[in-house]
Amino acid sequence: MINPDMINAGFEVFGTVGVLVNCRAVFRDKRWAGLSPSVSLGFCLWGFWNIFYYSDLAQPFSVVASVGVACANSLYLYLLWVYRDKAANSDSTVCAGAKA
């Protein structure tokens, strides 16, 4: 039977995949535009908090899945940092993942 921990872990995995799609777009385009890194930092910190929070709630599946979210968000922030100069010089109408 699927318990709430497994359902929550599924959402965490879904979030991890979504962030990795964004990472792929930034890496492929070697730039980013149209987003605020501070929002991504907030979600990254939340991901790290969830590791400890789910541990306290004794939800092992969610703990493992939240590690994925925290790592994916960390990678995303790293890529935004690496390509920060290109973002500042890019056309503001082009979003990450769009073909220029």
PyRosetta script that sets phi, psi and omega in degrees:
from pyrosetta import init, pose_from_sequence

init()
pose = pose_from_sequence("MINPDMINAGFEVFGTVGVLVNCRAVFRDKRWAGLSPSVSLGFCLWGFWNIFYYSDLAQPFSVVASVGVACANSLYLYLLWVYRDKAANSDSTVCAGAKA")
pose.set_psi(1, 140.8)
pose.set_omega(1, 179.0)
pose.set_phi(2, -82.2)
pose.set_psi(2, 126.9)
pose.set_omega(2, 178.9)
pose.set_phi(3, -102.3)
pose.set_psi(3, 169.6)
pose.set_omega(3, -178.3)
pose.set_phi(4, -57.8)
pose.set_psi(4, -32.7)
pose.set_omega(4, 178.3)
pose.set_phi(5, -62.2)
pose.set_psi(5, -42.8)
pose.set_omega(5, 179.7)
pose.set_phi(6, -67.4)
pose.set_psi(6, -37.6)
pose.set_omega(6, 177.9)
pose.set_phi(7, -64.8)
pose.set_psi(7, -47.1)
pose.set_omega(7, 179.0)
pose.set_phi(8, -61.6)
pose.set_psi(8, -41.4)
pose.set_omega(8, 178.1)
pose.set_phi(9, -61.2)
pose.set_psi(9, -36.8)
pose.set_omega(9, 176.8)
pose.set_phi(10, -61.1)
pose.set_psi(10, -41.5)
pose.set_omega(10, 176.5)
pose.set_phi(11, -65.2)
pose.set_psi(11, -39.1)
pose.set_omega(11, 177.6)
pose.set_phi(12, -62.7)
pose.set_psi(12, -42.6)
pose.set_omega(12, 178.6)
pose.set_phi(13, -64.6)
pose.set_psi(13, -42.4)
pose.set_omega(13, 177.0)
pose.set_phi(14, -58.3)
pose.set_psi(14, -43.2)
pose.set_omega(14, 177.5)
pose.set_phi(15, -63.5)
pose.set_psi(15, -39.7)
pose.set_omega(15, 178.1)
pose.set_phi(16, -60.9)
pose.set_psi(16, -46.2)
pose.set_omega(16, 179.5)
pose.set_phi(17, -61.4)
pose.set_psi(17, -42.5)
pose.set_omega(17, 178.7)
pose.set_phi(18, -61.0)
pose.set_psi(18, -43.8)
pose.set_omega(18, 179.0)
pose.set_phi(19, -66.3)
pose.set_psi(19, -39.2)
pose.set_omega(19, 178.6)
pose.set_phi(20, -65.0)
pose.set_psi(20, -32.5)
pose.set_omega(20, 174.2)
pose.set_phi(21, -62.5)
pose.set_psi(21, -42.1)
pose.set_omega(21, 176.7)
pose.set_phi(22, -64.4)
pose.set_psi(22, -40.1)
pose.set_omega(22, 177.9)
pose.set_phi(23, -59.9)
pose.set_psi(23, -44.4)
pose.set_omega(23, -179.7)
pose.set_phi(24, -60.8)
pose.set_psi(24, -41.7)
pose.set_omega(24, -179.8)
pose.set_phi(25, -64.6)
pose.set_psi(25, -44.0)
pose.set_omega(25, 179.4)
pose.set_phi(26, -65.4)
pose.set_psi(26, -43.8)
pose.set_omega(26, -179.9)
pose.set_phi(27, -63.8)
pose.set_psi(27, -42.8)
pose.set_omega(27, -179.3)
pose.set_phi(28, -64.3)
pose.set_psi(28, -44.8)
pose.set_omega(28, -176.1)
pose.set_phi(29, -84.7)
pose.set_psi(29, -16.2)
pose.set_omega(29, -178.7)
pose.set_phi(30, 58.9)
pose.set_psi(30, 29.6)
pose.set_omega(30, 176.1)
pose.set_phi(31, -167.8)
pose.set_psi(31, 170.2)
pose.set_omega(31, 176.2)
pose.set_phi(32, -148.8)
pose.set_psi(32, 155.9)
pose.set_omega(32, 178.5)
pose.set_phi(33, -159.7)
pose.set_psi(33, 155.6)
pose.set_omega(33, 172.1)
pose.set_phi(34, 82.8)
pose.set_psi(34, 19.0)
pose.set_omega(34, 177.0)
pose.set_phi(35, -144.6)
pose.set_psi(35, 163.0)
pose.set_omega(35, 178.7)
pose.set_phi(36, -104.7)
pose.set_psi(36, 117.6)
pose.set_omega(36, 177.7)
pose.set_phi(37, -60.1)
pose.set_psi(37, -25.2)
pose.set_omega(37, -179.6)
pose.set_phi(38, -64.6)
pose.set_psi(38, -32.5)
pose.set_omega(38, 176.6)
pose.set_phi(39, -67.2)
pose.set_psi(39, -43.5)
pose.set_omega(39, 177.7)
pose.set_phi(40, -63.2)
pose.set_psi(40, -36.9)
pose.set_omega(40, 176.3)
pose.set_phi(41, -62.7)
pose.set_psi(41, -41.5)
pose.set_omega(41, 177.8)
pose.set_phi(42, -60.2)
pose.set_psi(42, -44.7)
pose.set_omega(42, 178.2)
pose.set_phi(43, -68.2)
pose.set_psi(43, -32.3)
pose.set_omega(43, 176.7)
pose.set_phi(44, -64.8)
pose.set_psi(44, -47.0)
pose.set_omega(44, 178.6)
pose.set_phi(45, -62.5)
pose.set_psi(45, -39.6)
pose.set_omega(45, 177.4)
pose.set_phi(46, -61.3)
pose.set_psi(46, -40.9)
pose.set_omega(46, 178.1)
pose.set_phi(47, -60.4)
pose.set_psi(47, -43.2)
pose.set_omega(47, 178.0)
pose.set_phi(48, -67.3)
pose.set_psi(48, -38.4)
pose.set_omega(48, 177.0)
pose.set_phi(49, -60.7)
pose.set_psi(49, -41.0)
pose.set_omega(49, -178.9)
pose.set_phi(50, -60.2)
pose.set_psi(50, -31.5)
pose.set_omega(50, 177.3)
pose.set_phi(51, -56.8)
pose.set_psi(51, -47.8)
pose.set_omega(51, -179.5)
pose.set_phi(52, -73.9)
pose.set_psi(52, -38.5)
pose.set_omega(52, -177.8)
pose.set_phi(53, -65.0)
pose.set_psi(53, -47.0)
pose.set_omega(53, 179.6)
pose.set_phi(54, -67.1)
pose.set_psi(54, -30.7)
pose.set_omega(54, 175.0)
pose.set_phi(55, -62.4)
pose.set_psi(55, -43.8)
pose.set_omega(55, 179.4)
pose.set_phi(56, -65.0)
pose.set_psi(56, -30.2)
pose.set_omega(56, 178.8)
pose.set_phi(57, -85.3)
pose.set_psi(57, -0.6)
pose.set_omega(57, -178.8)
pose.set_phi(58, 59.2)
pose.set_psi(58, 49.7)
pose.set_omega(58, 178.3)
pose.set_phi(59, -117.6)
pose.set_psi(59, 84.0)
pose.set_omega(59, -172.4)
pose.set_phi(60, -63.8)
pose.set_psi(60, -36.5)
pose.set_omega(60, 179.5)
pose.set_phi(61, -65.6)
pose.set_psi(61, -40.8)
pose.set_omega(61, 178.7)
pose.set_phi(62, -67.8)
pose.set_psi(62, -34.7)
pose.set_omega(62, 177.4)
pose.set_phi(63, -60.9)
pose.set_psi(63, -50.4)
pose.set_omega(63, -178.5)
pose.set_phi(64, -62.0)
pose.set_psi(64, -44.2)
pose.set_omega(64, -179.1)
pose.set_phi(65, -66.8)
pose.set_psi(65, -34.9)
pose.set_omega(65, -179.6)
pose.set_phi(66, -71.1)
pose.set_psi(66, -24.7)
pose.set_omega(66, 173.1)
pose.set_phi(67, -62.5)
pose.set_psi(67, -41.0)
pose.set_omega(67, 177.1)
pose.set_phi(68, -61.4)
pose.set_psi(68, -44.4)
pose.set_omega(68, 179.4)
pose.set_phi(69, -63.3)
pose.set_psi(69, -45.4)
pose.set_omega(69, -178.7)
pose.set_phi(70, -63.2)
pose.set_psi(70, -42.6)
pose.set_omega(70, 179.7)
pose.set_phi(71, -67.7)
pose.set_psi(71, -42.6)
pose.set_omega(71, 179.6)
pose.set_phi(72, -63.8)
pose.set_psi(72, -42.3)
pose.set_omega(72, 177.6)
pose.set_phi(73, -66.4)
pose.set_psi(73, -35.5)
pose.set_omega(73, 176.6)
pose.set_phi(74, -64.4)
pose.set_psi(74, -43.2)
pose.set_omega(74, 176.6)
pose.set_phi(75, -61.7)
pose.set_psi(75, -42.5)
pose.set_omega(75, 179.7)
pose.set_phi(76, -60.8)
pose.set_psi(76, -46.9)
pose.set_omega(76, 178.5)
pose.set_phi(77, -62.6)
pose.set_psi(77, -38.8)
pose.set_omega(77, 177.4)
pose.set_phi(78, -61.1)
pose.set_psi(78, -46.1)
pose.set_omega(78, 179.8)
pose.set_phi(79, -64.4)
pose.set_psi(79, -38.1)
pose.set_omega(79, 176.6)
pose.set_phi(80, -63.3)
pose.set_psi(80, -37.4)
pose.set_omega(80, 177.9)
pose.set_phi(81, -66.9)
pose.set_psi(81, -45.3)
pose.set_omega(81, -178.8)
pose.set_phi(82, -60.9)
pose.set_psi(82, -40.6)
pose.set_omega(82, -175.9)
pose.set_phi(83, -101.6)
pose.set_psi(83, 21.5)
pose.set_omega(83, -176.9)
pose.set_phi(84, -63.4)
pose.set_psi(84, -38.6)
pose.set_omega(84, -179.2)
pose.set_phi(85, -68.4)
pose.set_psi(85, -37.0)
pose.set_omega(85, 178.5)
pose.set_phi(86, -68.5)
pose.set_psi(86, -31.9)
pose.set_omega(86, 178.1)
pose.set_phi(87, -66.6)
pose.set_psi(87, -40.1)
pose.set_omega(87, -178.9)
pose.set_phi(88, -67.0)
pose.set_psi(88, -28.3)
pose.set_omega(88, -177.8)
pose.set_phi(89, -99.3)
pose.set_psi(89, 2.2)
pose.set_omega(89, -176.5)
pose.set_phi(90, -86.3)
pose.set_psi(90, 164.5)
pose.set_omega(90, 175.7)
pose.set_phi(91, -68.9)
pose.set_psi(91, 126.0)
pose.set_omega(91, -174.9)
pose.set_phi(92, -68.2)
pose.set_psi(92, -11.8)
pose.set_omega(92, 179.9)
pose.set_phi(93, -87.0)
pose.set_psi(93, -8.7)
pose.set_omega(93, -178.4)
pose.set_phi(94, -96.8)
pose.set_psi(94, 126.6)
pose.set_omega(94, 178.7)
pose.set_phi(95, -98.5)
pose.set_psi(95, 156.3)
pose.set_omega(95, 176.6)
pose.set_phi(96, -57.4)
pose.set_psi(96, 133.1)
pose.set_omega(96, 179.9)
pose.set_phi(97, 97.8)
pose.set_psi(97, -17.3)
pose.set_omega(97, 179.2)
pose.set_phi(98, -85.5)
pose.set_psi(98, 147.2)
pose.set_omega(98, 176.8)
pose.set_phi(99, -79.5)
pose.set_psi(99, 129.6)
pose.set_omega(99, -179.6)
pose.set_phi(100, -85.2)
pose.dump_pdb("model.pdb")
